[in-house]
Amino acid sequence: MIINKTDSGYEFLTYTNDGGFLLRLSLSDTGAESLHTISVRVPLSIKPVKLRRGTIKKAIGDQRWRDFIRVRKRTFTTMLT
């Protein structure tokens, strides 16, 4: 998983097991969360989905979330977990 700082928050990027989709979880500075599913193999457009607060934390797990919080406090712009 790659975590990047964006202009409006953070994005968490990972591919599905078969590599067919790129999943981008976005966490805005206001706390809003969304999921963007990007098709890699075929031209397909999937509408972004708004998520409930806390969904990203549940999706990436406690250890990755703690790592993210630790790195965010240090103001890094990119993190690989």
C-alpha positions as CSV (number, residue, x, y, z in Angstrom):
1,M,0.0,0.0,0.0
2,I,1.2,3.5,-0.9
3,I,0.0,6.5,1.1
4,N,0.5,9.9,-0.4
5,K,-0.2,13.4,0.9
6,T,-2.5,15.3,-1.4
7,D,-3.6,19.0,-1.5
8,S,-6.7,18.1,0.4
9,G,-5.7,15.2,2.6
10,Y,-4.3,11.7,2.0
11,E,-4.8,8.9,-0.5
12,F,-4.2,5.2,0.2
13,L,-3.4,3.2,-3.0
14,T,-3.4,-0.6,-3.5
15,Y,-4.1,-3.0,-6.3
16,T,-6.5,-6.0,-6.0
17,N,-5.0,-9.4,-5.8
18,D,-5.3,-10.1,-9.5
19,G,-4.1,-6.6,-10.5
20,G,-7.3,-5.8,-12.3
21,F,-8.2,-2.8,-10.2
22,L,-6.4,0.0,-8.4
23,L,-8.2,1.0,-5.2
24,R,-7.7,4.6,-4.0
25,L,-9.1,5.4,-0.6
26,S,-9.2,9.1,0.0
27,L,-9.1,10.8,3.4
28,S,-9.7,14.6,3.3
29,D,-8.5,17.1,5.8
30,T,-12.1,17.5,6.9
31,G,-12.4,13.8,7.6
32,A,-14.5,12.8,4.6
33,E,-13.6,9.4,3.2
34,S,-14.2,8.0,-0.3
35,L,-13.3,5.0,-2.5
36,H,-12.3,5.3,-6.1
37,T,-12.1,2.0,-8.0
38,I,-10.0,2.3,-11.2
39,S,-10.0,-0.5,-13.8
40,V,-6.6,-1.4,-15.0
41,R,-7.3,-4.0,-17.7
42,V,-10.4,-2.8,-19.4
43,P,-11.8,0.7,-20.1
44,L,-14.4,0.9,-17.4
45,S,-15.7,3.9,-15.4
46,I,-16.8,3.3,-11.8
47,K,-18.3,6.2,-9.8
48,P,-16.5,7.1,-6.6
49,V,-18.3,6.0,-3.4
50,K,-18.5,8.1,-0.2
51,L,-17.6,6.1,2.9
52,R,-18.5,6.4,6.6
53,R,-15.8,7.9,8.8
54,G,-13.5,5.2,10.1
55,T,-13.9,2.9,7.1
56,I,-10.3,3.4,5.9
57,K,-9.0,2.6,9.4
58,K,-11.0,-0.6,9.4
59,A,-10.0,-1.5,5.8
60,I,-6.2,-1.1,6.3
61,G,-6.0,-2.5,9.8
62,D,-4.8,-1.3,13.1
63,Q,-1.1,-1.6,12.5
64,R,-1.1,0.2,9.2
65,W,-3.3,2.9,10.7
66,R,-0.9,3.4,13.6
67,D,2.0,3.6,11.1
68,F,0.1,6.2,9.1
69,I,-0.6,8.3,12.1
70,R,3.0,8.2,13.2
71,V,4.3,9.2,9.7
72,R,1.6,11.9,9.3
73,K,2.8,13.5,12.5
74,R,6.3,13.7,11.0
75,T,4.9,15.4,7.9
76,F,6.2,12.9,5.3
77,T,4.4,13.1,1.9
78,T,4.8,9.5,0.9
79,M,4.8,6.2,2.8
80,L,5.0,2.6,1.7
81,T,3.5,-0.1,3.9
